Amino acid sequence: MIGVEPVAVPGAPLARRNPVAKLAAALVFSFILIATLDPVAPAIAIAIELAALPLFGVRYRVLARQAWPLLASAGGILVTLVLFAADRSGRVLVEAGPVLVTEGVLVTALGLVLRMLAVALPGIVVFATTDATDLADALIQNAKAPARFAIGALAAFRLVPLLEQEWRMISMARRARGVDAGRNPVAKLRLFGSTAFALLVGAIRRGTRLAVAMDARGFDAGTPRTVARRQRFTRADGLLVVGAAVLAGGALTVSIVLGTFRPLIG
């Protein structure tokens, strides 16, 4: 069994809020940030998100360890844009042979990477502090989502941790049969693709069996279903959504006041 250190401390003030409220706050906060291309607004948003983490009971150290793929992707995108972006306007910062880094391309790359982090971080916090069963119940009761969709999403969340275990099992089985890439990068890439394909096939088979099982239990009958646990949307939950919108609007306002605002359209 794989031991997983909890990302969030249970019982934190904002972690106890309604799952639909937390999801709506994350969507509102992220949607507003998409409207700009400058790096100032998302940088302020990331600072706000990091400052709010203790209120959700999220540990910085554990979050950084769990979110390393996102940070690695952000670094890769930054390097790719800086080296290969078509926009080379502005003052030249670095010029070394074919490598030309200008102020314009650096601002564009930073804006995109910071915006990606600012948009992704609220989603990570929401799902790290929300029980999948509570989220499904809240979607049905508060968001009026179809029971088939909510229970299907619950099943998906429950099955996601199995992907890591299956990846390890497939890798160990291939190593036991003598299929190992060693230090050959090309062989490692080929082995990674075949392992990912095997994992995808297994996930599709499991999803098909799950869909058949749900249909057999009447999830597609259209009959109203009852819920065992009540999820209430209180005034504090509404304030969380409003607060997220205000903070995101404040980040955009600071960007406009500083003159760095670059609208996505126009």
C-alpha positions as CSV (number, residue, x, y, z in Angstrom):
1,M,0.0,0.0,0.0
2,I,1.2,3.5,-0.8
3,G,1.3,5.9,2.1
4,V,0.2,9.4,1.2
5,E,0.9,12.3,3.6
6,P,-2.2,14.5,3.9
7,V,-1.9,17.8,2.0
8,A,-4.4,19.7,4.2
9,V,-5.1,19.9,7.9
10,P,-8.7,18.9,8.6
11,G,-10.8,21.4,10.4
12,A,-9.2,24.6,8.9
13,P,-11.6,27.6,8.6
14,L,-12.0,27.6,4.8
15,A,-11.5,23.9,4.4
16,R,-14.9,23.4,6.1
17,R,-16.8,25.5,3.6
18,N,-19.3,23.9,1.2
19,P,-17.5,22.1,-1.7
20,V,-19.6,23.8,-4.3
21,A,-18.7,27.2,-2.8
22,K,-15.0,26.4,-2.9
23,L,-15.3,25.2,-6.5
24,A,-17.2,28.3,-7.5
25,A,-14.7,30.5,-5.8
26,A,-11.8,28.8,-7.6
27,L,-13.5,29.1,-10.9
28,V,-14.4,32.8,-10.4
29,F,-10.9,33.7,-9.2
30,S,-9.3,31.8,-12.2
31,F,-11.7,33.1,-14.8
32,I,-11.0,36.8,-14.0
33,L,-7.3,36.3,-14.3
34,I,-7.6,34.9,-17.8
35,A,-8.6,38.3,-19.0
36,T,-5.0,39.7,-18.9
37,L,-1.7,38.8,-20.4
38,D,0.6,40.8,-18.2
39,P,2.6,39.2,-15.3
40,V,1.6,41.6,-12.6
41,A,-2.0,40.5,-12.0
42,P,-1.2,36.7,-11.9
43,A,1.8,37.4,-9.6
44,I,-0.4,39.3,-7.2
45,A,-3.0,36.5,-7.4
46,I,-0.3,33.9,-6.6
47,A,0.7,35.9,-3.6
48,I,-2.9,36.0,-2.4
49,E,-3.3,32.3,-2.9
50,L,-0.1,31.5,-1.0
51,A,-1.2,33.8,1.8
52,A,-4.6,32.0,2.0
53,L,-3.2,28.5,2.1
54,P,-3.0,28.4,6.0
55,L,-6.7,29.2,6.1
56,F,-7.4,26.1,4.0
57,G,-5.0,24.1,6.2
58,V,-2.6,23.4,3.4
59,R,1.0,22.6,4.2
60,Y,3.5,24.5,2.0
61,R,6.0,21.7,2.0
62,V,3.6,18.9,1.1
63,L,1.9,21.1,-1.5
64,A,5.3,21.8,-3.2
65,R,6.1,18.1,-3.2
66,Q,2.7,17.2,-4.7
67,A,2.7,20.0,-7.3
68,W,6.2,19.4,-8.7
69,P,4.8,18.3,-12.1
70,L,3.1,21.7,-12.4
71,L,6.2,23.6,-11.5
72,A,8.3,21.5,-13.9
73,S,5.8,22.2,-16.7
74,A,5.9,25.9,-15.9
75,G,9.7,25.9,-16.2
76,G,9.6,24.1,-19.5
77,I,7.0,26.5,-20.9
78,L,9.1,29.5,-19.8
79,V,12.3,28.2,-21.4
80,T,10.4,27.2,-24.6
81,L,8.8,30.6,-25.0
82,V,11.9,32.5,-24.2
83,L,13.9,30.6,-26.8
84,F,11.4,30.1,-29.6
85,A,8.7,32.8,-29.4
86,A,8.2,34.9,-32.5
87,D,7.8,38.2,-30.6
88,R,11.3,39.7,-30.1
89,S,10.3,43.3,-29.4
90,G,11.7,45.4,-26.6
91,R,15.2,45.9,-25.2
92,V,17.7,43.1,-25.8
93,L,18.6,41.4,-22.5
94,V,20.7,38.4,-23.7
95,E,22.3,37.7,-27.0
96,A,24.4,34.7,-27.4
97,G,24.6,33.3,-31.0
98,P,21.2,32.1,-32.0
99,V,19.7,32.8,-28.6
100,L,18.1,36.2,-28.4
101,V,16.1,37.1,-25.3
102,T,14.3,40.5,-25.3
103,E,12.3,42.3,-22.7
104,G,9.1,41.7,-24.7
105,V,9.4,37.9,-25.0
106,L,10.4,37.7,-21.3
107,V,7.3,39.6,-20.2
108,T,5.1,37.5,-22.4
109,A,6.6,34.2,-21.1
110,L,6.4,35.3,-17.5
111,G,2.8,36.4,-18.0
112,L,1.8,33.1,-19.4
113,V,3.6,30.9,-16.8
114,L,2.4,33.0,-13.9
115,R,-1.2,32.9,-15.2
116,M,-1.0,29.2,-15.6
117,L,0.2,28.8,-11.9
118,A,-2.4,31.3,-10.7
119,V,-5.2,29.4,-12.5
120,A,-4.1,25.9,-11.4
121,L,-3.3,26.6,-7.8
122,P,-6.9,27.3,-6.7
123,G,-8.0,24.0,-8.2
124,I,-5.3,22.1,-6.4
125,V,-6.3,23.7,-3.1
126,V,-10.0,22.9,-3.6
127,F,-9.5,19.2,-4.4
128,A,-6.8,18.9,-1.6
129,T,-9.3,20.1,1.0
130,T,-12.5,18.5,-0.3
131,D,-13.7,15.0,0.3
132,A,-14.9,13.4,-3.0
133,T,-18.1,12.1,-1.4
134,D,-19.0,15.6,0.0
135,L,-18.3,17.1,-3.5
136,A,-20.7,14.7,-5.2
137,D,-23.4,15.3,-2.5
138,A,-23.0,19.1,-2.9
139,L,-23.1,18.9,-6.7
140,I,-26.4,17.1,-6.5
141,Q,-28.0,19.2,-3.7
142,N,-26.6,22.7,-4.3
143,A,-25.6,22.8,-7.9
144,K,-28.5,20.6,-9.0
145,A,-26.1,18.4,-11.1
146,P,-27.5,15.1,-12.5
147,A,-26.8,12.2,-10.1
148,R,-25.2,10.2,-12.8
149,F,-22.6,12.9,-13.5
150,A,-21.9,13.6,-9.8
151,I,-21.5,9.9,-8.9
152,G,-19.4,9.3,-12.0
153,A,-17.1,12.1,-11.0
154,L,-17.0,10.7,-7.5
155,A,-16.0,7.3,-8.9
156,A,-13.3,8.9,-11.1
157,F,-11.8,10.7,-8.0
158,R,-11.7,7.5,-6.1
159,L,-10.0,5.6,-8.9
160,V,-7.3,8.3,-9.7
161,P,-4.9,7.1,-7.0
162,L,-5.0,3.6,-8.6
163,L,-3.2,5.0,-11.6
164,E,0.1,5.5,-9.8
165,Q,-0.1,2.0,-8.3
166,E,-0.9,0.4,-11.7
167,W,2.0,2.4,-13.3
168,R,4.4,0.9,-10.8
169,M,2.9,-2.6,-11.2
170,I,3.3,-2.4,-15.0
171,S,6.9,-1.1,-14.7
172,M,7.9,-3.8,-12.2
173,A,6.3,-6.5,-14.4
174,R,8.2,-5.4,-17.4
175,R,11.4,-5.1,-15.4
176,A,10.9,-8.7,-14.2
177,R,10.6,-9.9,-17.8
178,G,13.8,-8.1,-18.7
179,V,12.2,-5.1,-20.4
180,D,14.3,-2.3,-19.1
181,A,15.6,0.9,-20.9
182,G,18.7,1.2,-18.8
183,R,20.4,4.5,-19.5
184,N,19.2,4.8,-23.1
185,P,17.0,8.0,-23.4
186,V,15.4,6.8,-26.6
187,A,14.5,3.5,-25.1
188,K,13.2,5.2,-22.0
189,L,10.9,7.4,-24.1
190,R,9.6,4.4,-26.1
191,L,9.0,2.5,-22.8
192,F,7.3,5.4,-21.3
193,G,4.9,5.6,-24.3
194,S,4.0,1.9,-24.2
195,T,3.5,2.0,-20.5
196,A,1.2,5.1,-20.8
197,F,-0.8,3.3,-23.5
198,A,-1.2,0.2,-21.4
199,L,-2.4,2.4,-18.5
200,L,-4.8,4.2,-20.8
201,V,-6.3,0.9,-22.0
202,G,-6.7,-0.3,-18.4
203,A,-8.5,3.0,-17.5
204,I,-10.9,2.7,-20.4
205,R,-11.8,-0.9,-19.5
206,R,-12.4,0.1,-15.9
207,G,-14.5,3.1,-17.0
208,T,-16.6,0.9,-19.2
209,R,-17.2,-1.6,-16.4
210,L,-18.1,1.2,-14.1
211,A,-20.6,2.7,-16.6
212,V,-22.3,-0.6,-17.1
213,A,-22.5,-1.1,-13.3
214,M,-24.0,2.4,-12.8
215,D,-26.6,1.7,-15.5
216,A,-27.5,-1.6,-13.9
217,R,-28.2,0.2,-10.7
218,G,-30.6,2.6,-12.3
219,F,-28.5,5.8,-12.6
220,D,-29.9,6.4,-16.1
221,A,-33.5,5.8,-15.2
222,G,-34.3,9.5,-14.5
223,T,-35.8,8.6,-11.1
224,P,-35.1,11.2,-8.3
225,R,-32.6,9.9,-5.9
226,T,-32.2,10.7,-2.2
227,V,-28.9,11.7,-0.4
228,A,-27.7,10.4,2.9
229,R,-25.7,13.5,4.0
230,R,-27.1,17.0,3.9
231,Q,-24.9,19.7,2.3
232,R,-25.9,23.3,3.2
233,F,-24.9,26.4,1.3
234,T,-24.7,29.1,4.0
235,R,-24.0,32.8,4.0
236,A,-20.3,32.2,4.8
237,D,-20.1,30.1,1.6
238,G,-21.5,32.9,-0.4
239,L,-19.0,35.3,1.1
240,L,-16.2,33.0,0.1
241,V,-17.3,33.3,-3.6
242,V,-17.7,37.0,-3.3
243,G,-14.4,37.4,-1.6
244,A,-12.7,35.5,-4.4
245,A,-14.2,37.7,-7.0
246,V,-13.2,40.9,-5.1
247,L,-9.6,39.7,-4.7
248,A,-9.2,38.7,-8.3
249,G,-10.7,42.1,-9.3
250,G,-8.3,43.8,-7.0
251,A,-5.3,42.1,-8.7
252,L,-6.6,43.3,-12.1
253,T,-7.1,46.8,-10.7
254,V,-3.5,47.0,-9.5
255,S,-2.4,45.9,-12.9
256,I,-4.5,48.6,-14.6
257,V,-3.2,51.3,-12.2
258,L,0.4,50.4,-12.8
259,G,-0.2,50.5,-16.5
260,T,0.8,46.9,-17.2
261,F,-2.6,45.6,-18.0
262,R,-2.7,43.8,-21.4
263,P,-6.2,42.5,-22.3
264,L,-6.5,39.1,-23.8
265,I,-8.9,40.4,-26.4
266,G,-8.4,43.8,-28.0
